[in-house]
Amino acid sequence: MFTGSISLGSFKKIPLAIHWSAVLIAVLIGSSLVTAYGVVPGVLGVIAFLGSIISHELGHALTARRFGVRTESIDLWALGGIA
């Protein structure tokens, strides 16, 4: 995990974490969405954004595991995620 990452728990024994830079991007996206559409759509948009990155990286990690490649963790950061 990167220094400055916050643990989000784990999925199938793969630790998940989010770096402060991803939180910053989420806040920027969220504030833009809240300004344009309101609080509920803004929060849902940020949840969908982060959820899509997590599910994408989990796809990489679980596929790698199927082929015998060990995945140590998944970290979300400003440019996406790293499995």
Summary of the structure (lengths in Angstrom):
residues: 83
radius of gyration: 13.9
end to end distance: 10.0
largest distance: 45.8
contacts: 225
relative contact order: 0.20
helix: 55%
strand: 24%
